Amino acid sequence: MKNTEQIAATVLRIRDEEQKKLMLRNRNIKRVTAGASSMLVFCAVILAVRNLKSSQGGIPTIDNNTIINTETPTTTSDTENITNDSTGTEHPTESTENAVKESTSAEKLESSTHSTEKTTLTPAENDNAETTGIEPTISNTAPSEQQTAESRTEAVTIPKWDERTLPTQFMEFDLNGIAYSTREHSIEGNHIGGILGTVTMEGQDVYEDKIHSINAEVFSINGISTNCAVAVKFNGYDSYYVYTNRCYSPATLGELVDALDLNNTISFGTLSLEDDRTFVTDYDRAIIVELLNKYRDCENRFDSDTHRKLFSISTNVDMLGISNKSFAVTEDGYIKTNIMEWAYTFYIGEDKAKEIADRLGIDNIERDTTPQVFNPENEVIYEE
């Protein structure tokens, strides 16, 4: 009969083999677990805890419909359930042997479940993940309405390769040490400057597991720094597409204004107040443009602190396909914006922030005090 260490080694070996198979199958595609499997794992945890309590510290027995978490570190309670015979030799209890036998069946069930789950790829190939932290799912077949309703998970079915647009087939490339990513946005030829070079771009067909490649010319965009964005023209096609450097980080507010030519390209939408329930469309947008130029020397600071905002404005640079970004002024004197994906923070001072709010008439705007009711039906839960 195997001793405890041999049993544990067997379970770990089985786990590692199954994980290697899954890694080879999934390759570079990240997976968001569907809501149904999330519930199965959740039930497994609950059952394991109940069995653990009922066996008074022993190893819980697991039936064939339960998925066990083989990555949970071994604790004292995992090894306590051992009996001794008259010779003092330790033997696993019957529940220990059952757990080892049934672990193989449970892991096979888990592997089978994974084989029908959805692998991942984001819409616009990553744009949504950057702003929400959520990665939607890929599926060879669309989920049924019942499955979607039950899981409350927003699933996205990836189009076949031939159904995708060029900028979503070939999503990124490097040029002169800068990594550019697609914005899935075309740009008119009158905005195109000089040629910067040629590149060979690659894209993956996730269904056929095939890598495609295409040559393309890269151009500057009039008025826009190549540190921020460029235009791409694929060989054999007439259109130009915008690709941006999403890691761009300006040293000052003035550098950001010049790099994106914001005096000529920026536009503003709805203004929202600190309560996020009061929205204003009738305000003087010229004040915000003036603000951008008045504090050009303010440095971009790394800042992860939470600041209470005075107001925020929906911001666009339509020519580059940048839309619905945030431009905010905070009570403690910061300008914060994510116009180029990363959050930029510029300190102007509390008195100047208050002055801007006064000019916009923020204090005179009536706040919406309607209570916000949380509806759990709208909650979407994701699990990696």
Protein Blocks (a to p, Z undefined) as FASTA:
>chain_A
ZZfklmmmmmmmmmmmmmmmmmmmnmmaccdddfklmmmmmmmmmmmmmmmmmnnopacd
ddfkbccdfkbccdfklmmmccddfkopacddfklmmmmmmmmmmmmmmmmmmmmmccdd
dehhlmmmmmnopacdddfbdcdfklmmmnopacdddddfklpcfklmmmbdceehiacd
dehiacdfklpccdfbdcddddddfklopacdddddddddehiafkloccdddehiabdc
ddddfkbccfbfklmmmmnommlmgccdddddfkopaccfbdcfklmmmmmmmmmmpccd
ddfbdcddfbdcddddfknopahiacdddfkopacdfklopacdddebjklmmmmmmmno
mmmpccdfbdcdddfklpccddZZ
